[in-house]
Amino acid sequence: MKLPVIKHLTQFIEANDEDYIVETLETLEALSEVPSLKDEELDVIGELISNMYGALEVHKMVKEGTPQKEALNSFMKRVLGSIDS
């Protein structure tokens, strides 16, 4: 996951609508099931998917009143904490 990408996607959601991200996620998840994809291609799709889910999570926190910077930092701490476990 890349924090600058999540931040950019969060701003995209605020400017547009989270439905765009949700529909893109559905498309990428369906695309990831193509059997002829190479591992590198699956890695890229997986990275995009994880960044988009991260952006949706950050957007949810911002909607609940958390400042964006704090929401981004909190999300990344949670992700890093789950990796360390």
N, C-alpha and C positions, 0 to 999 in steps of 0.2 A: 504494500500500500504506500502510496505517495501522498503526503500531506498537501503539497501544492495542487495536485490533481483533485483531491477531495474538496479543497477550498474552492477551486474553480467550478467544480460541478455543483457545489452548494450555492454558489452565486448564480449559476445557470438556473437552478431550481427556483430560486427567489425571483429571478427575472421572468421566468416562463411558467413552468408548472412541473410538479414532480411526476406527472403522468408520462412525460417524455422519457424520463429515466426508467420508470417502471416498464414501459413498453420496450425500451432498448434492452433492458435486462432480460425480458422474456425472449427477445430475439437472439441475444447472445447465448443464453442458456440452451435454446433450441439448436443453435449453430454448433455449440460445443459437442453435440451428439453425433456429428458427421464422422463416420468411421475413418475416412481417409485423411483427417487432419493430422499433421505432424505434432510432436510433443511441443515444439517451440511455438506453434500456432495456438495450441491449447493453453500454454503458459500465458500468452498475450491476452487471450480471451478471459482467462481466469483473473488476471491482474485488472482488466477493465471491469469485470463483474465485481470484484472485491472493492475497488475504488467507488463504484456506483452505489453499492450497498452502504459503504461508509458515508458517502455524501447524504444518502437518505437518512441515516441515523443522526448525523450532525444536524441536518435540516430539522428533524423532529425535535432535537434538543433546543434549537434556536426558536422554534415555534412555541416551545414550552417556557421561553423566557431566558434561556441561558445565552449570554453574549457569544457571538460567533467564535472569537478567539478561544474563549474558555471551553466551548463545546468541542472545538477541534482538538485542543490539548487533552481534554478529558477522554475523548474517543481514542486518540492515539495511545494514551497511557493504558487504557483498557486493552487495546489490541496488543501492545507490547507486554503487558502483564499476562495475557493469555498465552503468548508465545513462550515466555519464560517459565511458565508452569509445567 
